[in-house]
Amino acid sequence: MRRAVLAVTGVVTATALALPAYAEPTRSQATGQAAEYVVLYEEGASLEKARAAVKAAGGTILRENTSIGVATVRTTNTRFVADAGRQDGLAGAAANRTIGQAPKAVRNARRQENVEKEGRGTTGQRGPARGDRGSEPLADLQWDMKQIGATDKGSYKVEKGDRRVLVGVIDTGIDGSHPDIAPNFDRRLSRNFTTDIPVDADGNEVDGPCEYTGCVDPADVDHNDHGTHVASTIASPLNGLGMAGVAPKVSLVNLRAGQDSGYFFLQATVDALTYAGNHGIDVVNMSFYVDPWLFNCEANPADSPADQAEQRVIIQAVQRALDYARGRGVTLVAAAGNQAADYTKPYTDTSSPNFASEPGETPRTRQIPPSCVSMPSEGQGVIPVSATGPSKRKSYYSSFGNGYVAVAAPGGDKYDTADRRLDDNAGIWAAYPESLARARGELNPDGTPNVPYIIRSCKGDTCGYYQSIQGTSMASPHAAGVAALIVSKYGRKDRSGLTLNPRITESILRSTATETACPPGGTYTYERFVRQADGTYTRVVTTHTCEGTESRNGFYGDGIVNALRAVKR
């Protein structure tokens, strides 16, 4: 999963306050002379009372999500968090990280996505697996679709999806012009809830130069590539170009909450979720965690009282948004995480906070008990998805945990090969924005790729580009696609098209998954030969323990999702 990310942007209700023009934060704002906070209103408090409480604490509301009671506030009060906490009508406040700093090491890790794009460049050494080519030119590369029965001879014969079913992609954006996405892209409903952050308070690059006026991208672009890949897996159409998704006839809605750099901040995340609930979205895919904390702890001794308060606000605000969306018919699907960690056991986190609100703040080592939660994947009502490789083994990077993982799905494992050396064909192939391929120098003058991890498919003069990535970010959209097929097959008509109670959707998704037992003895040893810069290989060995039964365990949950079984009950 792209432990990818919070920004503060548009509001989702007609009663919301207007957005001010974007202003680049100054050093003085980051040091307390003027700062921004995300404020959580007390449950049940009237808007008038909450707004008065913000004013009494010395804050000015910049934007407000009235659906769940979350606001972005600016203040010169250096004790705002403490003062807000004492106000009747407010549940708490958290620093708005968009005016903070992104530590250099974390910024680099975000951009490189070490797990997802690890060691790229070996595609074709072993050659793609051939077999049932299917109706799409690149279907032979899609071992992932074969694994879950989403093929011409499988679920496509029974249910391709219904255009009235809306799948929201809460991610870094969707390239709505990609020819293998455009036919299913709902431009009218799509929204961008983020504002690009060119640099942080110390002048370090975050998202880079703004491409559009006001630093707000249109709702049909993706300057990162992550969201486009996710959307393609869910619903690339059967159109004789490239490859098809799990549900090739459902509609894709871009609910952008991720920055260009891959961060997902609190306000944008809750705004995207509440928008989904208000606009008839049936399924959302969430391949990220809400920054800056990989795990949020309500009272961890490893954190300061201020950090504890901030994490409590994140937990409560995100859970409110999840409950709001699910209560309005949205099935919530999320990536389980790429830390190769058992989420039901103590964990040592060295990555948080990954975006600092104060100068000099950097990630630190924190001992995390299982009571801490990663949001949104550990939110109530969410379906966390672990990743599998071509052999159906749990992917080496995929996090897990008995009682945490709901189901598994193909996410790719580029070391799940005969010689345990990396091969891009063991990743997940899906759509890639041509604009990024050109900007990154990955195409020759004639448009052909000059790197092995990108491929091109053309139909006449129309060409689409595709890349191979691995991660639980890639597993989650397979499950979201199956959920969309379930709504298409069993849903009933409503004002927005079709709808199905999320509890029913989840029940069918789980009950039709292919039960997959733990490895013999309960443990699995992963061996990888990782190529170094000098061309040599380093042997890496890790062992993961699987707990549970064949019908439900920590590696696969209720099993590997199965598109055909889900629609052929």
N, C-alpha and C positions, 0 to 999 in steps of 0.2 A: 504494500500500500504506500502511497505517496504520503509519508508522514508529513505530508504536505497538507493546512494553514489558515489572519483576521484583519479585516479592514473595516473601515466604517464608511458606509455609503448610503444608498438610497433607502427610502422607507417603503413599507409595504401596504400601508392602509391610506384610505382617502383622508383620514383625520390626522395624518402625520404632519409634523412641522416641515417647512420647506428647508431644503439643503442650502447651506451657504456655499459660496464659491470656495474651491480648494485653495488653500494657502500653504506654501512650503513651510514646515516647522523650523523654528529658529533654535539656536543653542539655548537662549534664555527660556524658551518654552520647555525645553527638556530638563532644565535645572530648577524649575519651580516657579518662575515669575509668571508663566502662563502654561497651563498643562491641560490635557484632556483625559477624561475618565469615562468608562462605561458604567452606568448606574442601573441597578436592578430595583424596580419598584416593589414594594411589599405586596404580597398576594392579597387581592381583595381591596386594596386601597384605591380610592377614586383618583382619576387623573389630576383633578384640581389639587387634591391633598399632596400627591407625589410631586407635582410641579412646584408647589409652594415649599415643600421640604428641600428640593434641590436649590431653590433660591435662598432659603434660610441657611443652607450650608455654604453659600457663597458661589454657587454654580450657575451657569447660563446654558440652557438646553440648545444644542446645535441640531440634533435630529432625534427622532423618537419613533419607536416601534410600539404602537399602542395595542397591538394584538396580544403581546405577552408582557408588556411593561418593561421595556429596556430603552435607555436613552444614552446618547453621547453628550457629554457635558464639558464645557471649558470653564476653567477657574484660575484665579491667582492665589487661592487659599492653599497654602502648603500643607495644611492639616485636613484637606478635604475628605479623604477616606475616613478618618476618624470622626469628623463632624457629621458626615453623611450617615455613618453607622449609628449615630445617636438620634437621628431624626425619625420621628414617627411617620411612617409612610414609605420609607426606603429600606430595602433589605440589605444593601451593601453597594460597594463601588470597587472597580478594578481599574488600574492604570490602562490607558489606551495605548497599546504598544506601537501604534503607527507613528508616534512621534519619538520613538526610542531609537535604539541602535541594534544593528544586526551584527553580532560578532563575526569577524572575518572567517574563522574556520567554519562557522555554521553557514554563512552565506555561500561559501564554496561547496559545502556538502549539499545544500539545497539545490544548487544549480546542477551539480553533477549527478545527483541521485544515484549514489554508489551501488545500491542493490539493483535498481531498475535498469540501469544502463551499464552495468559492470562489464568490463572487458570486451566491449563491442568490437566486431571485426572478423569473426571467424566463419560467418555464413558461407555455405557452399563447400567447405572443406570435406564435409561428409555428404553433402547434397540433401535436398529436402526429401522427406518421406513421400513416396508415391503411393497411389492406391486409388480410391474413389475420388476422382477429380471434381465431381459435382458440376453444377451449372456455371459457377463463377470461375474465372481464369486462375485465381490463386487459391482455390479451395483446397488443393492438395497440401498447402502449407498449414492448414487449419486443423492440426491434431486436436486442438482444444475443443472445436465444435464436434468432432467425432467422439471425443470422450464423453460429452454430455448428450449425444443424440440429436444435435441441432444440425441436420443435414438434409439433403434432398430426399433421401430414403427414410429419414427420421421424422422429426417434428415438423419440418416444412410441409410434409404431405398432409399433416393433420391440422396444424395451426401456425400460420406465419405471423400472426399478430393483427390487431385491428387499429386503424389509423386514429380512432377515437380514444385509444389508450395513450396517455401522456406520461412519458418518463423524463423526470427532471434530473439533469446532470449537474450536481453541485461540485464544481471543479474550477479549473483555471480558464474556462471558456470552451467554446466549440467553434471550429472553423466551419461556418455554415455554407461556405462556398465550395468545400471539398466535394467533388462529383460523386463520391461514394457516401455522402452524408446529406447533401442538399435535398434530395427527393423526400426525405423524412424529417427535415428540420423545420420546426415551427418558429419562424422569425417573429410573428406577432406576439406570442406569449413569452419569448425569451427576454431575460433581463440581466444586467450587470450591476451587482451590488457593491462593487469595489471602486476605489479611486487609486490610480497608480501612484506609487511613492518613488520618485526619482532617486533621492538620496535620503539617508537618515540624518539625525541631528548632528552627527559628526562629519557629515559630508561623504560618507561611504555609500557607494551605489547599492540600491535595493532592487527596484524594478528597472532602472535605467531611464533614459530620456522618454518623456511622454510623447506618444505618437499622435494624440488627438487633443483638441482644445479642452482645457479643464482637467486633463489627465484621466478622462473617463473614456474607456474604449467602447466601441459599439458592442452590441450583444451578439454579434456573429463572428467574432474573431477570437483567436487563441494564440497569444504570444509566448506560450510555454510549451505546448504540444501534448500535455498530459490529458486535459479534458477531451481533446479531439480523439485520442486513442480510446479512451473509455467509452465515448459516445459511439464510436465505430463498432466496438465489440457488442454493444447493446443492440444497435439497429441499423447497421449498414444494409442497404436494400439489395434485393436480388435483381440486378440490372445489367448483368453481363459485363461488369467492370470490377476488377479487383476481387473483393471477397464480401461475404454477407455476414451480418450479425446474428445474434441469437433470435431476435424478434424482428425480422426484416421489414415488417409493415407497420410497426408502431411509430408514434411521433416523438421526436426528441425536442426537449425544451432546455435551453441553456440557462441555468440558474447560477451565474458566476459569483463565487464567493472567494476564489483564490487569486492572490496577486500574481503578476507576471513571474515573480521570483519564486512562487510556490508556497508562500505563507497563507494561512487561512485564519483570519482574525475574527473575534467574537461577534461584533455587530453585523458584519456581512453574512456570517453563518446563520445567525438567528433570523435575519431578514429573509434569506433565501428559503429557509424552512417555513416561515410563516406565509410567505408568498405562495409556496407550494400548497399549503393548506387552504389558502383563500382563492386559488385559481384552478382547482380541480385536478391537480397533478395526482396521478395514481401510484407511481413508484418514484423514489429518489435514490440515486446512487451517491454514496459519500466515501470517496477514496482519499481520506485525509484525517488528520487530527487537528483540533483547534489549538493554535499556538497561544502562548509561548511554552506551555507545559505539556510534555508528553503524557505525564500522569498528573492529575489534579487531586490533591490531598486536602481534606478539610482541616486536619489538625496534626500534620506531620512535624515532629520535633526538629527535623532537618531544615524546616523552613521558618522564616521570620513570621511574626504575627501579621505583618502587612501582606506577605506572600500567601499565607494561609487564607486571609480574607479574600484576596484576589482569586484564588483557586475555588473558593466556595461560590463566589459570584459566577465564575465560568460554569461550574457544575449545574447550578440552579438555573441559569439563563438558558443554557443549551437544552437542559431537560424540559424546561417550559416550552421551548420551541419544538422539540421532538413530540411532546404530548399534544401540542396544538395541531401539528401537521397530522399525526396519526389519528387523532380524534376526528379529523375531517377527511379521512379516507386514504391517507398517504402511507404506503408500505415503505419502511425505512431499511435500506440495505447498506452495509458499511464494510470496508476492508478491515481485516483483523490486525494488521500491523506487520512490519518487516524487521522486527528486532530479534526474531528467532527466540522469543521469550515465552515462558509459560505464565500467562497473565493471572493464574490462580496461585502463584507462588511469589515470595519476596523477590524483588528485582533491584538491581543497581542501575540507576539512571544517571548518565553523564552528559546528557544533551540539553537539559533544561536549566533556566529559561533560555530559549534560543533567540529571543528578541528582547533586548533590554530596555526598560523604561528610564533607567538612570545611567549616566556616564560611568563607565568602568564595570558595570554588571556583566558577568559572563556565565556561561553554563558551569555548573558545579556538580560534584558527586553527591547523589541523594539516595538513601536507602528507602525503597518504596515497598510498603506492605500491600497485600492484595486488596485492602480496603480502599486504596486510591484507585481512581478511574481515569481511563483515557476516553476523551469525548470526541466524536459521538459514538464510537464503536461499543463502549460499555454503557451507553445510555439505556434506560428502560424502554422496551418496545422496539429495539434495534436488532437487526439480523446480522451478526458478525460473520464474515466469510474468510476461511483460511485458504491457502493456495496449494495446488497440486502441480506436478510436472507431468511430462509425457507418459511416464511409467505408472502414474497415479500415486507415486509416493508424495507425502507432504513435502513441499518445497523447502530447501535448506534454510531459507531466510524467514519463512512464514512463522509468525507468532501463533500460539495455540493455547489450550487449556480446557480441561474437562469441566463443562458448565459454562464456559465462555464462548467457544466456537459453536455456531448454530449449524452451519453446513460448510462444505468445501466446494471449490470450483477451480478450473484450470487458471493458474496465474503465471505459469511458466517456471522452468528451472533449467537454466542453461548449462548446468553441470549434470543433469539427469541424462547422461550419454554413456555409451559403452566404455569410453576411456576416461570418463570423469573430467574431460577437458571441455571448456566452454564452447557452445555452438548456439548461434543466434536462432537457429531453427527450432530450438527447444524453448524459445520464448514465445510470446504472444504477438502475432502480426496483426496490425490494425492501422487505420488511417493516420496520415502525417501531413500537416499543412505544407503545401508547396512553398509558401512564402518563407517559412522557417528553413526549409531545405536550401533555398537559394541564399538567404541571409547568412547561413552557417557554412556556405561554400561546399555543400554536399552534392551539388549537381554540376555536370559538365555544361558547356555552352549550348549543346543540343538538347539539354534537359534530361539526359540519362544520369543516373546516380554514379558518383565516383567513390562511394563508400559501400562496403558489403552489407551493412545493416539496414540499408534502405533499398526498396525495390519499387519499380514503376509498373503500372498496368494501364494500357491505353485501349480505348474503344473509338476507332476513327481518330479524330483530332483531339478527343478528350482524354486526358491522362490524369491518373490519381497516384499519389505516393503513399507508401506504407513503411512502418518501422517495426522492429522487434523490441519489445520491452518485457520485463518480468517484474512481478510484485503482487502483493495482495490487492493493490490497486487494480490489477488486471483480473483478479479472481472475482472481486465484488461485482463488476458489470455483467459477468456471465450469470450470476445469481439474479441480478436485477432484471436481466433479459428474460430469464425463465419466469420471474414474478410477473413481468409484463404479459407474457403468453398466458399465464394463469388468469389474469384479469380479462384478457381478450376472450378466452374460452368460456369463463364462468361468470363474468361480470354482468351487471344489469344496467340498463340505460339510466342516466341522470342528466342534469342540466349541462354538464361538461362533456358528455359522451358516454363512457362506461365507468362503472365503479364496482368495487368489491371490498368488503370489510377487510382491513389489513390482517386481522387475526385469521380469517379464512385463507387469505393468500399465503400467509406464513405457514399455516398448517399443511396446505397442499404442497408447498415447496419442500417442507421438511419430510412429509410422509412419503413423497415420491422420489426422494433422493436415494441413490444407490448406497446401501449400507456397506461400509468399508471398515474392516477391523484394524486394530492396532497391529504393528509389526510383531512377529513372533517374539515372545519374551518381553514385549512392551517397550523396547528401546530400538532406536534406529541410528546407525552410525553413518554420517555423511562424509564422504571423501571427495575432495576437490583438488584439482591441480590448477593453481592460479598462475597465469602468465605474468611475469614481471617485465619491467621496462627493458631489461637487457636481453629478453628472449628466453630466459630460463623459467622453470616452473617451480612453484613452492607448493608442497603438499599440505593441505589444511584438513583437519579431521575434527568433527564435532559430533556430539551425541545428544539426542533429544529423547525424552521419556514420554510415552503415550499412556494415559490413564483412561479407564472406562471399558465398555463392552463393545461388541461388534455393532450393536444397534446405536450406540451413542458413546463417543469418546472425544478425547481432547485434541486429536489431530483432524478429525473429519466431522465432528459434531454428529448430526443424524445421517451423514453420508455425503457423497458427491452429487450435486444437483443433476437432474436428468430432465431435459426439455421434453423428450418424447413421452416419458412416463407421466409428466405433469399434465399433459394435455390429452392423454389417452387413458383416462381412468374409467 
